Amino acid sequence: MTLTSPEPACPPAALTCFLVEDSPVIRQNLIATLEEMLAMQVVGFAEDEGAALQWLRTPGLRCDLLIIDIFLKTGTGLEVLRQARSLQPGAQLVVLSNYATADMRRRCLQLGADRVFDKSAELEELLAYCAELPGPACH
């Protein structure tokens, strides 16, 4: 009789996140919080629309989650959001903004956002949402 070892379990893999945020303080705090509180790795960031779209268009660069601010150094997160669905198919698109009014939330959802969170009041909700996202598939 031959005994075989069971297939090794798929280790928990970190979700990958790309962050579009122009405030260095908010960006650093958010990266630290996401990586410490969740199984998440921030794989890059951009401070403006052009840099964000350049990263999203780069062949081979992928992420599971995009967190996008609306107001950036140049350009807007709305344009990033508008193009993100086709540039990163399968990624969850989240808007995190201080300007999460009812009208802006509606507009972001129309542009393809999966969720919209208010930076000043809904960080716990953002973390809870991220914690519920499925991890990357085992290869």
Secondary structure, DSSP 8 states (H G I E B T S, - for coil): --------------EEEEEE---HHHHHHHHHHHHHHSSEEEEEEESSHHHHHHHHHSTT---SEEEE-SB-SSSBHHHHHHHHHHHSTT-EEEEEES---HHHHHHHHHTT-SEEEETTT-HHHHHHHHHHS------
